[in-house]
Amino acid sequence: MDPLSPDEIERYKRHILLPEVGGEGQQRLKAAKVLVIGAGGLGAPVLLYLAAAGIGTIGIIDDDRVSLSNLQRQVIHDSGTLNELKTQSAADAIAALNPHVRVIRFEERFDEAFAASHLGRFDLLIDGSDNFDTRYASADAAEAAQIPLVTGAVGRFDGTVTVLKPFETDAEGQQSPTYRDLFPIKPPAGLLPVCAETGVIGALTGVIGTLMVMEAIKLVTGIGEPLVGRLLSYDSLNASFNTIRYRRRQKV
């Protein structure tokens, strides 16, 4: 692993002081290559905190442009970046926050063809998309590439986070679950409303996005217990967290 520069040592001092992370953990963060799907509601806090944490290479895939209605929750963008590509706006914000981070931009949608061409360059996938087509595609691609996936979702006032590593076994020797073990059937198109129709509290995306980054940091540094086989849900209206355990389904 590449050594940390004096500037990096000072920048990440509060990480390095943690015995669970230390200099070696920070070097692992520097060496990590993380691909983030979406630079929107979830992607915005995810990208900012990945960059602040010192992830060395961050890929961003998004084909959208910044609009005024995004700014209520997509905090990586600002009024001066309206109509810019979200990947460019996000890359500029990351560069201003941490010049030690390399950003790779992809102005397209995540699908099977993209994953086949590019996913192998990364160590970890984070899905901050807002639709089930992309969530299933990202889960299938990460499983095929045998890289961990952190996936999150938000509703109007609630959100969820989980981690998928279906290519590994758990402490009991059982194969870890897949996304389809959690959501066996993809909802029909148009069945679930999107935030453009129902609304969403902006700060909620910050809560779920930062939880996703915490899982990514744990996966990269090897500390703690990632949310594999556990779905963490958050209800913002009553300020409660719940954890649902799920397992690999037995084939009949």
C-alpha positions in Angstrom: 0.0 0.0 0.0 1.1 3.5 -0.8 2.3 5.5 2.3 0.4 8.5 3.5 1.8 11.9 2.8 2.3 14.4 5.7 -0.7 16.3 4.4 -2.8 13.1 4.4 -1.6 12.2 7.9 -2.8 15.5 9.2 -6.1 15.4 7.2 -7.0 12.0 8.5 -5.6 12.3 12.0 -9.0 11.7 13.6 -9.2 8.3 11.8 -5.6 7.4 12.5 -6.1 8.0 16.2 -8.7 5.2 16.2 -7.0 1.9 17.1 -9.5 0.1 14.9 -8.5 2.1 11.9 -5.0 3.5 12.4 -2.5 4.2 9.7 -3.1 0.8 8.0 -6.8 1.3 7.8 -6.3 4.7 6.3 -4.0 3.3 3.7 -6.6 0.7 2.8 -9.1 3.6 2.3 -6.6 5.3 0.1 -6.0 2.2 -2.0 -9.8 1.5 -2.4 -11.6 1.9 -5.6 -15.4 2.5 -5.1 -18.1 2.9 -7.8 -21.2 4.9 -6.8 -24.4 4.6 -8.8 -26.1 7.9 -8.8 -25.1 11.4 -7.8 -28.5 12.3 -6.5 -30.3 12.1 -3.2 -28.3 9.2 -1.7 -25.3 9.6 -4.0 -24.6 13.2 -2.8 -23.9 12.4 0.8 -22.3 9.1 -0.1 -19.8 10.8 -2.5 -19.0 13.6 0.0 -18.3 11.3 2.9 -16.3 8.8 0.8 -14.1 11.7 -0.4 -13.8 13.1 3.1 -12.8 9.6 4.4 -10.0 9.4 1.9 -11.2 6.8 -0.5 -8.5 6.9 -3.2 -10.6 6.4 -6.3 -14.3 7.1 -6.7 -16.2 6.3 -9.8 -19.5 8.1 -10.4 -22.1 6.9 -12.9 -25.1 9.2 -13.6 -26.5 10.6 -16.9 -28.6 13.3 -15.3 -28.1 17.1 -15.0 -28.6 19.3 -11.9 -32.0 20.9 -11.6 -33.3 23.4 -9.0 -35.6 20.8 -7.4 -32.5 18.6 -6.7 -30.9 21.1 -4.3 -33.3 20.4 -1.4 -31.5 17.1 -0.8 -28.6 16.6 -3.3 -26.1 18.5 -1.2 -23.1 17.9 -3.4 -24.6 20.3 -6.0 -25.4 24.0 -5.6 -27.1 26.9 -7.3 -24.0 27.6 -9.4 -24.1 24.1 -11.0 -27.7 24.1 -12.3 -27.9 22.3 -15.7 -24.4 20.9 -15.3 -23.9 17.1 -15.6 -24.2 15.7 -12.1 -21.0 13.8 -12.6 -19.1 17.0 -13.4 -20.7 19.0 -10.5 -20.0 16.1 -8.1 -16.4 15.7 -9.3 -15.7 19.5 -8.8 -17.2 19.3 -5.3 -15.0 16.3 -4.4 -11.9 18.0 -5.8 -12.6 21.1 -3.6 -13.1 18.9 -0.6 -10.2 16.5 -1.0 -7.6 16.9 -3.8 -6.1 13.4 -2.9 -9.2 11.7 -4.4 -9.2 10.5 -8.0 -12.7 10.7 -9.7 -13.7 8.6 -12.7 -16.9 9.9 -14.4 -19.4 7.9 -16.4 -22.2 9.8 -18.1 -24.5 6.8 -18.7 -26.9 4.5 -16.9 -25.8 1.4 -15.0 -26.7 -1.8 -16.8 -25.3 -5.3 -17.6 -23.2 -4.0 -20.5 -21.7 -1.2 -18.4 -20.9 -3.7 -15.5 -19.2 -6.1 -17.9 -17.0 -3.3 -19.2 -16.1 -1.4 -16.1 -17.1 -3.0 -12.8 -14.0 -5.1 -12.6 -11.9 -2.0 -12.1 -13.5 -1.4 -8.6 -13.4 -3.1 -5.2 -16.8 -2.1 -4.0 -20.1 -1.0 -5.5 -22.5 1.4 -3.8 -26.0 1.7 -5.2 -27.8 5.0 -4.6 -30.3 4.6 -7.4 -34.0 5.3 -7.2 -35.4 2.4 -9.2 -35.7 -1.4 -8.9 -34.3 -2.1 -12.4 -31.0 -0.6 -11.4 -31.0 -2.2 -7.9 -31.5 -5.7 -9.4 -28.9 -5.0 -12.1 -26.3 -3.8 -9.6 -27.0 -6.8 -7.3 -26.5 -9.2 -10.2 -23.4 -7.5 -11.4 -21.7 -7.3 -8.0 -22.5 -10.9 -7.3 -21.0 -11.9 -10.7 -17.9 -9.8 -10.1 -17.7 -11.0 -6.5 -17.4 -7.6 -5.0 -19.5 -6.3 -2.0 -22.5 -4.2 -2.7 -23.9 -1.5 -0.3 -27.4 -0.7 -1.3 -29.8 1.9 0.2 -33.3 3.2 -0.6 -35.6 6.0 0.8 -39.3 6.6 0.8 -41.0 9.8 2.0 -39.9 9.5 5.6 -38.2 6.2 5.9 -35.1 4.4 4.4 -33.2 1.2 4.4 -29.6 0.0 4.1 -28.1 -3.5 3.6 -24.9 -5.1 2.4 -24.7 -8.0 0.0 -21.8 -10.5 -0.3 -23.6 -13.6 -1.7 -20.3 -15.1 -2.9 -19.2 -15.7 0.7 -20.4 -18.0 3.5 -21.4 -16.9 7.0 -20.0 -18.1 10.3 -22.3 -21.1 10.2 -21.0 -22.1 6.7 -24.2 -21.0 5.0 -24.0 -19.0 1.7 -24.8 -15.3 2.3 -28.1 -14.1 0.8 -28.6 -12.3 -2.5 -30.8 -9.3 -3.2 -33.5 -11.7 -4.5 -33.6 -13.4 -1.2 -34.6 -10.1 0.2 -36.8 -9.0 -2.7 -37.7 -12.1 -4.7 -39.9 -10.4 -7.3 -39.3 -7.1 -9.0 -42.3 -4.8 -8.6 -44.0 -4.0 -11.9 -42.9 -0.7 -13.5 -45.0 2.2 -12.2 -46.3 0.3 -9.2 -44.1 2.2 -6.7 -44.3 6.0 -6.8 -41.1 8.1 -7.1 -40.1 11.1 -5.0 -41.0 13.4 -7.9 -44.6 12.3 -7.3 -44.8 11.8 -3.5 -42.0 14.0 -2.1 -39.1 13.1 0.3 -37.6 14.8 3.3 -34.2 16.0 2.2 -32.3 15.3 5.4 -33.5 11.6 5.2 -31.2 11.0 2.3 -28.3 12.3 4.4 -29.1 9.8 7.2 -29.3 6.8 4.8 -26.4 8.0 2.7 -24.0 8.4 5.6 -25.1 5.0 7.0 -24.1 3.5 3.6 -20.7 5.1 3.8 -20.2 3.7 7.3 -20.8 0.3 5.8 -18.3 1.0 3.0 -15.7 2.1 5.5 -16.2 -1.1 7.5 -15.9 -3.2 4.4 -12.7 -1.5 3.2 -10.9 -1.4 6.6 -12.2 -4.8 7.9 -13.6 -3.4 11.1 -17.0 -4.1 12.7 -19.8 -6.3 11.4 -21.2 -5.2 8.0 -25.0 -5.4 7.4 -24.7 -8.7 5.6 -28.0 -10.6 6.0 -29.5 -7.7 7.9 -31.7 -4.9 6.6 -31.5 -1.8 8.7 -34.6 0.4 8.5 -35.0 3.9 9.7 -38.3 5.7 10.4 -37.6 9.4 10.6 -41.1 10.4 12.0 -40.6 8.4 15.2 -36.8 8.4 15.2 -36.5 4.6 15.3 -34.2 2.0 13.8 -35.1 -1.7 13.3 -33.1 -4.6 11.9 -34.6 -7.4 9.9 -32.5 -10.5 9.4 -32.8 -12.4 6.1 -31.1 -15.6 4.8 -30.4 -17.4 1.6 -33.6 -19.0 0.4 -33.5 -22.8 0.0 -34.1 -23.9 -3.6 -37.0 -26.2 -4.0 
